Amino acid sequence: MAVPVRLVLDTNVWLDWLVFDDAQVAPLRAAQNTGEAAIFIDAACAEELRRVLDYSLRKQVLAPEAQARALAECLKVAQPVPAGETDQRPLPPLPLCRDTDDQKFLELARAARADYLLTKDRALLDLARRKYQDTGFRIMTPAAYLQQSEAKD
């Protein structure tokens, strides 16, 4: 079996997976289920997801039970990356995201040794357009990632 692709999902992609059952993330779910993809999360990103699950999403607030189920599913699917866990090789600095609240996703992608950070966030996608190559991971939308993956098959 091939080595699974290592993914980090931002909060909006998690919401598409856990709350909105977006068809665009179904291939990600399938890849995770078959072991073709490994998805990672850390405490800071899980905490953001927990907070956002309590927001009004598409003009409706999820019931507390639904919020708990969604977060539990995320934590079941994603592999934890403990805070501060990195190997000892020196790494170039990460680019700074203009939205400082999104910096945690870059940090998680690095700590997880991710291949891809999948996001719909404009500030993170702006970094991708600037072609930061030294991060070790690529930043792209789920749709672009899936299109690229299909082209390889």
N, CA, C and O atoms as a DFTB+ gen file, in Angstrom:
612 C
 N C O
     1  1       0.843      -1.194       0.000
     2  2       0.000       0.000       0.000
     3  2       0.879       1.244       0.000
     4  3       1.908       1.277       0.675
     5  1       0.490       2.243      -0.734
     6  2       1.241       3.484      -0.822
     7  2       1.166       4.244       0.498
     8  3       0.244       4.062       1.293
     9  1       2.152       5.092       0.705
    10  2       2.160       5.948       1.887
    11  2       0.994       6.930       1.771
    12  3       0.822       7.554       0.724
    13  1       0.191       7.078       2.825
    14  2      -0.954       7.994       2.723
    15  2      -0.496       9.441       2.579
    16  3       0.525       9.844       3.135
    17  1      -1.270      10.210       1.822
    18  2      -1.027      11.638       1.722
    19  2      -1.394      12.249       3.069
    20  3      -2.388      11.861       3.683
    21  1      -0.597      13.194       3.521
    22  2      -0.794      13.818       4.832
    23  2      -1.493      15.161       4.629
    24  3      -0.990      16.033       3.920
    25  1      -2.660      15.316       5.262
    26  2      -3.502      16.486       5.055
    27  2      -3.791      17.215       6.355
    28  3      -3.910      16.605       7.418
    29  1      -3.901      18.525       6.249
    30  2      -4.454      19.369       7.303
    31  2      -5.627      20.102       6.673
    32  3      -5.518      20.631       5.567
    33  1      -6.748      20.127       7.383
    34  2      -7.958      20.809       6.920
    35  2      -8.202      22.028       7.793
    36  3      -8.089      21.951       9.017
    37  1      -8.534      23.147       7.174
    38  2      -8.880      24.303       7.994
    39  2     -10.321      24.156       8.484
    40  3     -11.020      23.219       8.097
    41  1     -10.752      25.062       9.315
    42  2     -12.066      24.963       9.952
    43  2     -13.199      24.929       8.934
    44  3     -14.158      24.177       9.109
    45  1     -13.107      25.727       7.875
    46  2     -14.187      25.732       6.882
    47  2     -14.309      24.388       6.180
    48  3     -15.420      23.949       5.883
    49  1     -13.205      23.738       5.915
    50  2     -13.259      22.422       5.281
    51  2     -13.845      21.404       6.251
    52  3     -14.631      20.546       5.849
    53  1     -13.466      21.494       7.529
    54  2     -14.072      20.608       8.534
    55  2     -15.581      20.822       8.592
    56  3     -16.337      19.856       8.693
    57  1     -16.028      22.077       8.530
    58  2     -17.475      22.332       8.564
    59  2     -18.162      21.689       7.361
    60  3     -19.242      21.114       7.492
    61  1     -17.536      21.789       6.194
    62  2     -18.106      21.138       5.012
    63  2     -18.231      19.636       5.229
    64  3     -19.206      19.023       4.795
    65  1     -17.263      19.051       5.891
    66  2     -17.236      17.602       6.152
    67  2     -18.268      17.231       7.213
    68  3     -19.080      16.329       7.010
    69  1     -18.231      17.930       8.337
    70  2     -18.963      17.507       9.535
    71  2     -20.391      18.030       9.627
    72  3     -21.260      17.368      10.195
    73  1     -20.635      19.205       9.077
    74  2     -21.940      19.849       9.267
    75  2     -22.740      19.883       7.979
    76  3     -23.922      19.541       7.972
    77  1     -22.104      20.293       6.888
    78  2     -22.833      20.535       5.648
    79  2     -22.841      19.331       4.712
    80  3     -23.523      19.355       3.688
    81  1     -22.100      18.288       5.043
    82  2     -22.031      17.085       4.210
    83  2     -21.832      17.453       2.740
    84  3     -22.502      16.926       1.852
    85  1     -20.898      18.366       2.511
    86  2     -20.601      18.877       1.174
    87  2     -20.048      17.757       0.302
    88  3     -19.103      17.069       0.689
    89  1     -20.629      17.580      -0.856
    90  2     -20.191      16.514      -1.776
    91  2     -18.738      16.688      -2.185
    92  3     -18.071      15.715      -2.538
    93  1     -18.240      17.921      -2.142
    94  2     -16.867      18.165      -2.544
    95  2     -15.855      17.518      -1.592
    96  3     -14.729      17.232      -1.998
    97  1     -16.235      17.289      -0.352
    98  2     -15.298      16.652       0.581
    99  2     -15.499      15.138       0.664
   100  3     -14.733      14.453       1.341
   101  1     -16.502      14.617      -0.007
   102  2     -16.726      13.166       0.016
   103  2     -15.489      12.384      -0.434
   104  3     -15.181      11.363       0.181
   105  1     -14.763      12.813      -1.478
   106  2     -13.546      12.076      -1.842
   107  2     -12.466      12.122      -0.759
   108  3     -11.686      11.180      -0.621
   109  1     -12.420      13.211       0.006
   110  2     -11.470      13.276       1.127
   111  2     -11.848      12.251       2.191
   112  3     -10.994      11.545       2.726
   113  1     -13.129      12.186       2.482
   114  2     -13.627      11.218       3.461
   115  2     -13.312       9.791       2.997
   116  3     -12.864       8.958       3.785
   117  1     -13.547       9.525       1.728
   118  2     -13.269       8.189       1.185
   119  2     -11.781       7.868       1.260
   120  3     -11.406       6.751       1.616
   121  1     -10.937       8.829       0.932
   122  2      -9.483       8.602       0.993
   123  2      -9.029       8.344       2.421
   124  3      -8.141       7.524       2.654
   125  1      -9.630       9.036       3.369
   126  2      -9.283       8.797       4.780
   127  2      -9.761       7.415       5.198
   128  3      -9.043       6.696       5.893
   129  1     -10.952       7.039       4.786
   130  2     -11.507       5.734       5.163
   131  2     -10.691       4.571       4.616
   132  3     -10.582       3.531       5.266
   133  1     -10.117       4.736       3.428
   134  2      -9.342       3.658       2.816
   135  2      -7.866       3.691       3.197
   136  3      -7.098       2.816       2.797
   137  1      -7.474       4.689       3.962
   138  2      -6.071       4.795       4.356
   139  2      -5.191       5.487       3.332
   140  3      -3.971       5.533       3.495
   141  1      -5.794       6.028       2.276
   142  2      -5.021       6.761       1.275
   143  2      -4.630       8.144       1.766
   144  3      -3.697       8.750       1.240
   145  1      -5.340       8.650       2.776
   146  2      -5.057       9.970       3.342
   147  2      -5.039       9.866       4.859
   148  3      -5.833       9.141       5.459
   149  1      -4.125      10.597       5.461
   150  2      -4.074      10.757       6.910
   151  2      -4.316      12.236       7.186
   152  3      -3.663      13.099       6.599
   153  1      -5.246      12.519       8.069
   154  2      -5.620      13.895       8.382
   155  2      -5.175      14.189       9.802
   156  3      -5.318      13.356      10.697
   157  1      -4.632      15.390      10.000
   158  2      -4.044      15.745      11.290
   159  2      -4.719      16.983      11.867
   160  3      -5.215      17.850      11.147
   161  1      -4.714      17.027      13.201
   162  2      -5.243      18.185      13.928
   163  2      -4.448      18.335      15.217
   164  3      -3.855      17.374      15.708
   165  1      -4.442      19.538      15.754
   166  2      -3.825      19.778      17.063
   167  2      -4.846      20.477      17.956
   168  3      -5.966      20.763      17.532
   169  1      -4.454      20.741      19.174
   170  2      -5.380      21.308      20.153
   171  2      -5.893      22.683      19.731
   172  3      -7.077      22.972      19.903
   173  1      -5.031      23.531      19.185
   174  2      -5.451      24.887      18.809
   175  2      -6.488      24.854      17.686
   176  3      -7.466      25.601      17.725
   177  1      -6.284      24.009      16.705
   178  2      -7.227      23.932      15.584
   179  2      -8.529      23.257      16.007
   180  3      -9.605      23.641      15.548
   181  1      -8.438      22.260      16.875
   182  2      -9.649      21.615      17.395
   183  2     -10.455      22.602      18.237
   184  3     -11.686      22.592      18.194
   185  1      -9.773      23.450      18.999
   186  2     -10.467      24.445      19.816
   187  2     -11.181      25.461      18.932
   188  3     -12.303      25.865      19.238
   189  1     -10.547      25.877      17.844
   190  2     -11.232      26.794      16.928
   191  2     -12.476      26.137      16.350
   192  3     -13.530      26.769      16.270
   193  1     -12.367      24.880      15.949
   194  2     -13.525      24.172      15.414
   195  2     -14.632      24.106      16.468
   196  3     -15.800      24.325      16.148
   197  1     -14.280      23.809      17.707
   198  2     -15.278      23.744      18.782
   199  2     -16.013      25.081      18.910
   200  3     -17.237      25.114      19.031
   201  1     -15.259      26.177      18.884
   202  2     -15.869      27.514      18.997
   203  2     -16.794      27.803      17.802
   204  3     -17.915      28.283      17.974
   205  1     -16.306      27.505      16.598
   206  2     -17.064      27.827      15.393
   207  2     -18.336      26.987      15.290
   208  3     -19.342      27.450      14.753
   209  1     -18.299      25.776      15.792
   210  2     -19.505      24.941      15.777
   211  2     -20.645      25.578      16.572
   212  3     -21.809      25.233      16.367
   213  1     -20.320      26.501      17.475
   214  2     -21.324      27.183      18.283
   215  2     -21.835      28.463      17.608
   216  3     -22.754      29.103      18.120
   217  1     -21.254      28.837      16.472
   218  2     -21.704      30.022      15.736
   219  2     -22.989      29.698      14.973
   220  3     -23.378      28.540      14.824
   221  1     -23.618      30.749      14.506
   222  2     -24.740      30.578      13.589
   223  2     -24.161      30.174      12.235
   224  3     -23.450      30.949      11.595
   225  1     -24.472      28.964      11.814
   226  2     -23.961      28.434      10.555
   227  2     -25.124      28.373       9.568
   228  3     -26.096      27.648       9.779
   229  1     -25.011      29.133       8.507
   230  2     -26.103      29.239       7.525
   231  2     -27.415      29.583       8.221
   232  3     -28.461      28.982       7.975
   233  1     -27.311      30.581       9.103
   234  2     -28.453      31.163       9.820
   235  2     -29.099      30.211      10.816
   236  3     -30.269      30.369      11.165
   237  1     -28.339      29.222      11.271
   238  2     -28.875      28.286      12.250
   239  2     -27.737      27.880      13.196
   240  3     -26.619      27.610      12.758
   241  1     -28.036      27.843      14.477
   242  2     -27.067      27.384      15.466
   243  2     -27.308      25.899      15.695
   244  3     -28.437      25.469      15.931
   245  1     -26.240      25.130      15.624
   246  2     -26.362      23.689      15.883
   247  2     -26.710      23.450      17.342
   248  3     -26.233      24.160      18.227
   249  1     -27.520      22.472      17.582
   250  2     -27.824      22.071      18.962
   251  2     -26.536      21.604      19.628
   252  3     -25.643      21.100      18.947
   253  1     -26.422      21.761      20.933
   254  2     -25.205      21.328      21.633
   255  2     -24.833      19.872      21.349
   256  3     -23.650      19.546      21.247
   257  1     -25.834      18.994      21.223
   258  2     -25.555      17.580      20.941
   259  2     -24.928      17.419      19.549
   260  3     -24.006      16.623      19.367
   261  1     -25.429      18.171      18.583
   262  2     -24.878      18.113      17.223
   263  2     -23.459      18.673      17.191
   264  3     -22.599      18.155      16.479
   265  1     -23.217      19.723      17.956
   266  2     -21.864      20.273      18.056
   267  2     -20.909      19.223      18.626
   268  3     -19.812      19.022      18.105
   269  1     -21.331      18.569      19.681
   270  2     -20.495      17.546      20.319
   271  2     -20.228      16.383      19.371
   272  3     -19.107      15.879      19.301
   273  1     -21.263      15.957      18.640
   274  2     -21.072      14.856      17.667
   275  2     -20.088      15.239      16.577
   276  3     -19.228      14.441      16.204
   277  1     -20.210      16.461      16.063
   278  2     -19.315      16.913      14.994
   279  2     -17.868      16.963      15.490
   280  3     -16.960      16.497      14.802
   281  1     -17.656      17.516      16.660
   282  2     -16.297      17.591      17.191
   283  2     -15.751      16.191      17.472
   284  3     -14.583      15.919      17.195
   285  1     -16.570      15.313      18.012
   286  2     -16.130      13.938      18.282
   287  2     -15.754      13.225      16.988
   288  3     -14.774      12.482      16.953
   289  1     -16.523      13.443      15.928
   290  2     -16.208      12.833      14.632
   291  2     -14.868      13.346      14.106
   292  3     -14.054      12.569      13.607
   293  1     -14.644      14.649      14.219
   294  2     -13.366      15.223      13.793
   295  2     -12.214      14.573      14.547
   296  3     -11.215      14.177      13.946
   297  1     -12.354      14.466      15.855
   298  2     -11.270      13.912      16.677
   299  2     -11.092      12.414      16.456
   300  3     -10.018      11.871      16.719
   301  1     -12.127      11.748      15.978
   302  2     -12.023      10.333      15.630
   303  2     -11.295      10.156      14.291
   304  3     -10.492       9.238      14.128
   305  1     -11.581      11.032      13.356
   306  2     -11.020      10.960      12.006
   307  2      -9.571      11.433      11.970
   308  3      -8.717      10.794      11.356
   309  1      -9.303      12.540      12.622
   310  2      -7.980      13.179      12.545
   311  2      -7.020      12.598      13.570
   312  3      -7.405      12.226      14.678
   313  1      -5.775      12.533      13.169
   314  2      -4.722      12.090      14.076
   315  2      -4.193      13.309      14.824
   316  3      -3.952      14.354      14.220
   317  1      -4.015      13.180      16.120
   318  2      -3.535      14.339      16.879
   319  2      -2.048      14.584      16.642
   320  3      -1.263      13.649      16.483
   321  1      -1.690      15.840      16.621
   322  2      -0.290      16.247      16.598
   323  2      -0.077      17.017      17.898
   324  3      -0.557      18.142      18.038
   325  1       0.634      16.422      18.842
   326  2       0.846      17.124      20.114
   327  2       1.565      18.449      19.909
   328  3       2.419      18.579      19.031
   329  1       1.210      19.426      20.728
   330  2       1.848      20.741      20.653
   331  2       3.349      20.599      20.820
   332  3       3.825      19.860      21.682
   333  1       4.081      21.307      19.994
   334  2       5.533      21.320      20.111
   335  2       6.230      20.111      19.522
   336  3       7.454      20.010      19.608
   337  1       5.482      19.183      18.920
   338  2       6.121      17.987      18.367
   339  2       6.679      18.297      16.982
   340  3       5.927      18.558      16.043
   341  1       7.980      18.266      16.868
   342  2       8.648      18.434      15.579
   343  2       9.905      17.598      15.627
   344  3      10.374      17.228      16.703
   345  1      10.449      17.299      14.467
   346  2      11.753      16.662      14.507
   347  2      12.796      17.765      14.679
   348  3      12.457      18.949      14.705
   349  1      14.021      17.386      14.794
   350  2      15.053      18.344      15.171
   351  2      15.743      19.006      13.982
   352  3      16.647      19.819      14.180
   353  1      15.345      18.684      12.761
   354  2      15.966      19.324      11.605
   355  2      15.591      20.801      11.569
   356  3      14.441      21.159      11.827
   357  1      16.564      21.660      11.248
   358  2      16.222      23.083      11.135
   359  2      15.284      23.300       9.942
   360  3      15.461      22.712       8.875
   361  1      14.307      24.141      10.151
   362  2      13.315      24.412       9.114
   363  2      13.311      25.901       8.803
   364  3      13.536      26.724       9.690
   365  1      13.059      26.245       7.564
   366  2      12.948      27.670       7.240
   367  2      11.717      28.242       7.938
   368  3      10.795      27.502       8.280
   369  1      11.704      29.541       8.147
   370  2      10.535      30.139       8.809
   371  2       9.287      30.007       7.942
   372  3       9.350      30.020       6.712
   373  1       8.173      29.882       8.614
   374  2       6.895      29.857       7.903
   375  2       6.561      31.269       7.431
   376  3       6.956      32.246       8.067
   377  1       5.843      31.378       6.333
   378  2       5.357      32.714       5.959
   379  2       4.359      33.179       7.019
   380  3       3.736      32.367       7.704
   381  1       4.224      34.468       7.138
   382  2       3.253      35.019       8.078
   383  2       1.958      35.291       7.345
   384  3       1.931      35.989       6.332
   385  1       0.905      34.739       7.864
   386  2      -0.419      34.953       7.293
   387  2      -0.927      36.313       7.751
   388  3      -0.778      36.669       8.920
   389  1      -1.520      37.067       6.848
   390  2      -2.009      38.395       7.237
   391  2      -3.126      38.296       8.272
   392  3      -3.341      39.240       9.033
   393  1      -3.836      37.175       8.314
   394  2      -4.819      36.918       9.365
   395  2      -4.117      36.056      10.406
   396  3      -3.982      34.845      10.231
   397  1      -3.677      36.678      11.476
   398  2      -2.863      35.970      12.473
   399  2      -3.594      34.779      13.073
   400  3      -2.952      33.846      13.557
   401  1      -4.920      34.789      13.052
   402  2      -5.682      33.662      13.591
   403  2      -5.522      32.408      12.723
   404  3      -5.780      31.297      13.187
   405  1      -5.100      32.581      11.477
   406  2      -4.904      31.437      10.578
   407  2      -3.492      30.867      10.635
   408  3      -3.225      29.816      10.052
   409  1      -2.599      31.538      11.320
   410  2      -1.213      31.066      11.400
   411  2      -1.137      29.658      11.993
   412  3      -0.248      28.880      11.646
   413  1      -2.067      29.338      12.881
   414  2      -2.055      28.019      13.525
   415  2      -2.183      26.876      12.517
   416  3      -1.670      25.784      12.761
   417  1      -2.856      27.110      11.390
   418  2      -2.982      26.056      10.372
   419  2      -1.653      25.811       9.665
   420  3      -1.313      24.674       9.341
   421  1      -0.911      26.881       9.431
   422  2       0.437      26.729       8.861
   423  2       1.335      25.968       9.827
   424  3       2.095      25.086       9.425
   425  1       1.239      26.320      11.105
   426  2       2.055      25.649      12.120
   427  2       1.686      24.171      12.240
   428  3       2.561      23.316      12.376
   429  1       0.397      23.880      12.189
   430  2      -0.045      22.489      12.246
   431  2       0.450      21.716      11.025
   432  3       0.944      20.596      11.158
   433  1       0.321      22.307       9.842
   434  2       0.768      21.618       8.629
   435  2       2.258      21.288       8.719
   436  3       2.681      20.205       8.314
   437  1       3.034      22.199       9.237
   438  2       4.460      21.928       9.388
   439  2       4.690      20.827      10.428
   440  3       5.415      19.869      10.161
   441  1       4.086      20.955      11.594
   442  2       4.296      19.975      12.667
   443  2       3.862      18.575      12.245
   444  3       4.470      17.580      12.640
   445  1       2.807      18.510      11.441
   446  2       2.284      17.216      10.985
   447  2       3.060      16.671       9.793
   448  3       2.821      15.549       9.348
   449  1       3.978      17.462       9.285
   450  2       4.700      17.087       8.049
   451  2       3.696      16.823       6.929
   452  3       3.817      15.870       6.159
   453  1       2.690      17.719       6.873
   454  2       1.622      17.573       5.887
   455  2       2.155      17.763       4.474
   456  3       3.135      18.472       4.244
   457  1       1.492      17.121       3.553
   458  2       1.750      17.352       2.135
   459  2       0.914      18.532       1.642
   460  3       1.335      19.292       0.770
   461  1      -0.288      18.665       2.223
   462  2      -1.220      19.705       1.790
   463  2      -1.970      20.291       2.982
   464  3      -2.341      19.582       3.917
   465  1      -2.181      21.595       2.923
   466  2      -3.104      22.305       3.796
   467  2      -4.287      22.676       2.912
   468  3      -4.153      23.488       1.996
   469  1      -5.437      22.084       3.185
   470  2      -6.631      22.333       2.379
   471  2      -7.487      23.385       3.067
   472  3      -7.843      23.248       4.238
   473  1      -7.807      24.428       2.330
   474  2      -8.462      25.579       2.909
   475  2      -9.350      26.276       1.889
   476  3      -9.189      26.110       0.680
   477  1     -10.277      27.047       2.398
   478  2     -11.079      27.952       1.578
   479  2     -10.820      29.392       2.015
   480  3     -11.442      30.324       1.505
   481  1      -9.914      29.566       2.946
   482  2      -9.629      30.862       3.545
   483  2      -8.791      31.727       2.599
   484  3      -7.732      31.304       2.133
   485  1      -9.265      32.914       2.326
   486  2      -8.593      33.807       1.373
   487  2      -7.174      34.159       1.820
   488  3      -6.264      34.188       0.991
   489  1      -6.967      34.427       3.103
   490  2      -5.629      34.815       3.571
   491  2      -4.630      33.676       3.372
   492  3      -3.488      33.913       2.976
   493  1      -5.051      32.456       3.643
   494  2      -4.154      31.308       3.423
   495  2      -3.935      31.060       1.935
   496  3      -2.818      30.758       1.516
   497  1      -4.983      31.184       1.139
   498  2      -4.848      30.973      -0.304
   499  2      -3.962      32.046      -0.941
   500  3      -3.284      31.779      -1.933
   501  1      -3.962      33.254      -0.379
   502  2      -3.051      34.293      -0.868
   503  2      -1.598      33.854      -0.701
   504  3      -0.761      34.139      -1.558
   505  1      -1.298      33.171       0.385
   506  2       0.063      32.660       0.580
   507  2       0.412      31.643      -0.507
   508  3       1.543      31.614      -0.993
   509  1      -0.546      30.823      -0.881
   510  2      -0.299      29.824      -1.924
   511  2       0.038      30.500      -3.243
   512  3       0.903      30.029      -3.982
   513  1      -0.638      31.595      -3.541
   514  2      -0.368      32.312      -4.792
   515  2       1.028      32.930      -4.795
   516  3       1.610      33.164      -5.854
   517  1       1.556      33.191      -3.609
   518  2       2.907      33.757      -3.529
   519  2       3.986      32.684      -3.624
   520  3       5.177      32.995      -3.601
   521  1       3.575      31.427      -3.730
   522  2       4.484      30.310      -4.008
   523  2       5.582      30.130      -2.947
   524  3       6.768      30.086      -3.274
   525  1       5.183      30.030      -1.704
   526  2       6.144      29.697      -0.660
   527  2       6.502      28.221      -0.797
   528  3       5.687      27.349      -0.496
   529  1       7.695      27.951      -1.241
   530  2       8.105      26.583      -1.524
   531  2       8.781      25.909      -0.333
   532  3       8.810      24.680      -0.260
   533  1       9.310      26.671       0.577
   534  2      10.118      26.094       1.651
   535  2       9.312      25.528       2.799
   536  3       9.895      25.016       3.755
   537  1       8.007      25.601       2.741
   538  2       7.209      25.130       3.871
   539  2       7.163      23.609       3.950
   540  3       6.966      23.053       5.030
   541  1       7.341      22.933       2.824
   542  2       7.232      21.476       2.800
   543  2       5.829      20.996       2.488
   544  3       5.623      19.794       2.321
   545  1       4.860      21.890       2.402
   546  2       3.477      21.529       2.083
   547  2       2.915      22.564       1.118
   548  3       3.393      23.696       1.035
   549  1       1.890      22.144       0.395
   550  2       1.206      23.056      -0.520
   551  2      -0.122      23.479       0.091
   552  3      -0.765      22.714       0.810
   553  1      -0.514      24.695      -0.204
   554  2      -1.788      25.243       0.262
   555  2      -2.714      25.302      -0.946
   556  3      -2.361      25.882      -1.973
   557  1      -3.889      24.708      -0.829
   558  2      -4.848      24.746      -1.932
   559  2      -6.256      24.474      -1.432
   560  3      -6.466      24.013      -0.310
   561  1      -7.207      24.772      -2.295
   562  2      -8.601      24.472      -1.970
   563  2      -8.814      22.962      -2.079
   564  3      -8.057      22.276      -2.765
   565  1      -9.830      22.450      -1.412
   566  2     -10.150      21.030      -1.592
   567  2     -10.435      20.697      -3.055
   568  3     -10.022      19.644      -3.539
   569  1     -11.134      21.582      -3.760
   570  2     -11.463      21.321      -5.164
   571  2     -10.203      21.212      -6.013
   572  3     -10.096      20.316      -6.850
   573  1      -9.252      22.114      -5.805
   574  2      -7.999      22.062      -6.573
   575  2      -7.213      20.806      -6.232
   576  3      -6.631      20.173      -7.113
   577  1      -7.197      20.446      -4.956
   578  2      -6.490      19.227      -4.543
   579  2      -7.122      18.000      -5.215
   580  3      -6.407      17.146      -5.740
   581  1      -8.436      17.911      -5.199
   582  2      -9.111      16.755      -5.782
   583  2      -8.920      16.706      -7.296
   584  3      -8.756      15.631      -7.874
   585  1      -8.942      17.864      -7.926
   586  2      -8.702      17.904      -9.370
   587  2      -7.288      17.417      -9.683
   588  3      -7.085      16.658     -10.630
   589  1      -6.323      17.851      -8.895
   590  2      -4.942      17.415      -9.073
   591  2      -4.814      15.912      -8.844
   592  3      -4.128      15.219      -9.595
   593  1      -5.475      15.415      -7.807
   594  2      -5.418      13.990      -7.488
   595  2      -6.025      13.146      -8.599
   596  3      -5.486      12.098      -8.953
   597  1      -7.142      13.600      -9.145
   598  2      -7.782      12.872     -10.248
   599  2      -6.901      12.862     -11.487
   600  3      -6.885      11.880     -12.230
   601  1      -6.168      13.947     -11.717
   602  2      -5.303      14.029     -12.890
   603  2      -4.145      13.040     -12.786
   604  3      -3.640      12.556     -13.799
   605  1      -3.724      12.741     -11.543
   606  2      -2.628      11.777     -11.334
   607  2      -3.081      10.356     -11.578
   608  3      -2.279       9.507     -11.967
   609  1      -4.368      10.084     -11.354
   610  2      -4.888       8.705     -11.487
   611  2      -5.014       8.265     -12.901
   612  3      -5.435       7.137     -13.161
